[in-house]
Amino acid sequence: MRKIIACFLVCMLLCVTVSAVTGKMNDEFDSNFDEKKVKNSYSVCAKWDIQFGYDAETPSGEQSIAGCEFDGTYFLVAEWGYTGATQPRVVTKLDRDGNLVDQWTPTWLSGGSGGLRDLAYDGQYFYGGNTGNTIYCFDVDGTLITSWSTPAPVRSIAYDKDNDAFWINNWAEDLLLVDRSGDTLYTISSPPSMYGSAWEKQCSGTPALWIFTGTTEGGPCQVEKYVDLYTGGTNLGNQHQVSDDFDPTGIAGGLFYTDEYLPGNGTLGGIVQMSPDILFGYELCKTSIPPDTPEAPIGPTSGVTGIEYTFEANTTDPEGDDIYYWFEWGDGENSGWVGPYSSGEPGSAGHIWTTSGDFPVTVKAKDVNNAESGFSPASTIAITLGPTLEIDIIRGGLFKVKTKIKNIGELDATNVQWNISLEGGTFINKLTTGTETTLAAGEEVDISSNFLFGWGSTRVTVTATIPESTDIRSQNGFIYLIYAKVNIGG
């Protein structure tokens, strides 16, 4: 009996010890911010667990850092400025472990004040403003791509993927969703005083805008959540007290969302403005790992306009999920999502090109949980302008109407089927049909109706067709017994 009691007590002690250790994962934080990697880097298991917390000041050598974003490989952190700082402010590129990679200065900034504030990323380029009425688009190394005017100052900024537009605001001013022309699409009125924002719908299931509030010196700061973005917005209030995890005097800085920092996890990251400024990331939700990026799609290397050509792609999903494919045809058109296919099963789609040229065909994949891969390398198809029919102006005359069929393509047309039909006016030969065996590239042929006789208004329609091309022309006219008049203007 004593042995049983002793064993029971030992087991109870072990359970309490394990519980105390695991329960402290989110409560303890290394206050030695001189080390760049501060917290549990990959020990993530639940919402609001800290994935990383990096001192952004020490590697950058700068102060007053507020802007931040992650592109899957690098963090950009932006210095907005401080008393005595020189212009322009510095942007620092850090690796995923918070180590210095490079620095550059946004010399292209104008208006506003100081350096870049909150940052956004659309999967290709970064975006930000300096509290002026301008959005700047730039790459990870600081090359300015473009910029455009906005109806309000840009302090916070978040990329809205569903609308290919940007949520912007300044402190407690209205949140505006503006497109790439600067037009306002939606408005959320009177948010709390905020600094950064981040759009996502991967964790929320529907579009959500996370905002970083707590801008008063001395803290605290927290993240809040807006839903119903396109119907005026509903603020669900405080979702997490960020300053409790780092420093109660910390205030809000930039904010971002990414699913590329830790595979299978959605990360809500940002900057706590304190001393030093801390770049942090929380686990926001579990996400699906995207399929592997497909190889270049397989398909023909040449073709002609007017004919459909099929391309095939293949990839696998790390979790074995079913896959959809999206083909870009290089002419501004796409296939949309096709599928689903099993992981490792080829998927295909076809396209008809209407102009000649060399077109790069690429493909990406997504799984059934909407986790997307990157685009594949391109396969190029050279399209030649195939036989293309064009009907000339229809003309009238004694007993008939007539016109020309031209082949304006670069290849011969064979078995050209044509017909001339008259609706009203004539009593006989309302339809005339014919076939031209060969119509060489650049050539034309005269065609005419059979004998016409009648009286009254008519509408003449000429159709010419081959598998690669069809053309139709209609003009109004009048039949005067044996004379057909056709209006040149239609």
NORTAVEN-V300838 format. One record per backbone hydrogen bond with DSSP energy under -1.0 kcal/mol. CO is the residue of the C=O (numbers start at 1). NH is the residue of the N-H. If there is no record, write none. Layout:
CO:NH ; CO:NH
This chain:
1:5 ; 2:6 ; 3:7 ; 4:8 ; 5:9 ; 6:10 ; 7:11 ; 8:12 ; 9:13 ; 10:14 ; 11:15 ; 12:16 ; 13:17 ; 14:18 ; 15:19 ; 16:20 ; 17:21 ; 18:22 ; 19:23 ; 21:24 ; 22:25 ; 24:28 ; 31:33 ; 32:35 ; 42:44 ; 46:49 ; 49:283 ; 52:281 ; 53:38 ; 54:279 ; 57:61 ; 64:80 ; 66:254 ; 67:78 ; 69:76 ; 74:71 ; 75:94 ; 76:69 ; 77:92 ; 78:66 ; 78:67 ; 80:115 ; 82:85 ; 90:79 ; 91:104 ; 92:77 ; 93:101 ; 93:102 ; 94:75 ; 95:98 ; 99:95 ; 102:93 ; 104:91 ; 105:107 ; 106:109 ; 120:127 ; 125:122 ; 126:138 ; 127:120 ; 128:136 ; 129:117 ; 130:113 ; 132:134 ; 132:154 ; 133:150 ; 135:148 ; 136:128 ; 137:145 ; 137:146 ; 138:126 ; 139:142 ; 143:139 ; 146:137 ; 148:135 ; 154:131 ; 155:118 ; 156:169 ; 158:167 ; 160:164 ; 160:165 ; 165:160 ; 166:178 ; 167:158 ; 168:176 ; 169:155 ; 169:156 ; 170:173 ; 175:188 ; 176:168 ; 177:185 ; 178:166 ; 179:182 ; 183:179 ; 186:177 ; 188:175 ; 196:212 ; 198:210 ; 200:208 ; 201:205 ; 208:200 ; 209:226 ; 210:198 ; 211:224 ; 212:195 ; 213:222 ; 214:252 ; 216:219 ; 221:243 ; 222:213 ; 223:239 ; 223:240 ; 224:211 ; 225:236 ; 226:209 ; 227:234 ; 228:231 ; 228:233 ; 234:227 ; 237:225 ; 240:223 ; 240:242 ; 242:245 ; 247:250 ; 251:273 ; 254:271 ; 256:269 ; 258:267 ; 262:265 ; 264:287 ; 266:284 ; 266:285 ; 267:258 ; 268:282 ; 269:256 ; 270:280 ; 272:278 ; 273:251 ; 277:56 ; 278:272 ; 279:54 ; 280:270 ; 281:51 ; 281:52 ; 282:268 ; 283:48 ; 285:266 ; 298:312 ; 301:382 ; 303:384 ; 304:307 ; 309:351 ; 311:349 ; 312:298 ; 313:347 ; 315:344 ; 316:292 ; 317:320 ; 323:341 ; 324:366 ; 325:338 ; 326:364 ; 327:335 ; 328:362 ; 333:329 ; 338:325 ; 341:323 ; 342:345 ; 347:313 ; 349:311 ; 351:309 ; 353:306 ; 357:383 ; 359:381 ; 361:379 ; 362:328 ; 363:376 ; 364:326 ; 365:373 ; 366:324 ; 367:370 ; 371:367 ; 379:361 ; 381:359 ; 382:303 ; 383:357 ; 384:305 ; 385:410 ; 388:408 ; 390:406 ; 395:402 ; 397:484 ; 399:452 ; 401:449 ; 402:395 ; 403:447 ; 404:392 ; 405:445 ; 406:390 ; 407:442 ; 413:439 ; 416:436 ; 417:465 ; 418:434 ; 419:463 ; 420:432 ; 421:461 ; 423:459 ; 424:426 ; 425:455 ; 430:422 ; 432:420 ; 434:418 ; 436:416 ; 437:415 ; 439:413 ; 440:443 ; 443:407 ; 445:405 ; 447:403 ; 453:427 ; 454:481 ; 456:479 ; 458:477 ; 459:423 ; 460:475 ; 461:421 ; 462:473 ; 463:419 ; 464:471 ; 465:417 ; 469:466 ; 471:464 ; 473:462 ; 475:460 ; 476:487 ; 477:458 ; 478:485 ; 479:456 ; 480:482 ; 480:483 ; 481:454 ; 482:399 ; 483:480 ; 484:397 ; 485:478 ; 487:490
